[in-house]
Amino acid sequence: MSFDPNTLRFDTNGLLPVIAQDHDSGDVLMLAWMNAEAVARTLKTGNVTYWSRSRQSFWVKGETSGHTQKLVDLRLDCDRDCLLALVTQTGPACHTNRPNCFFTSVTGGDEVELTKPLE
């Protein structure tokens, strides 16, 4: 069965959340957003392309930093309103220069920094 992007369920802003996960390690790297065109560009090029809500523009992961995400597999959730991008990550995934964006834990009511920025 071929993929029909019209079956995706975008929110009222035309976006859906995308979880990026490292294909090899299984680590959850980040969460970002895609619109229909970002999905199409990602599938066509293999370079993960997001929609930046703050800049209102497309954002090819690693385009300026060199910390790229190459698509290995794109998966749909059961409601078709969220995507999981299995990627090969080059360099840190987070703009704070950490391996992933989930570096703060809430433990016993306190925030605990789990990972320092890479040097």
Secondary structure, DSSP 8 states (H G I E B T S, - for coil): ----GGGS---TTS-EEEEEEETTT--EEEEEEE-HHHHHHHHHHSB-EEEETTTTEEEETTTTTS--EEEEEEEE-TTSS-EEEEEEE-S-SSTTSSSSS--EEEETTEEEE------
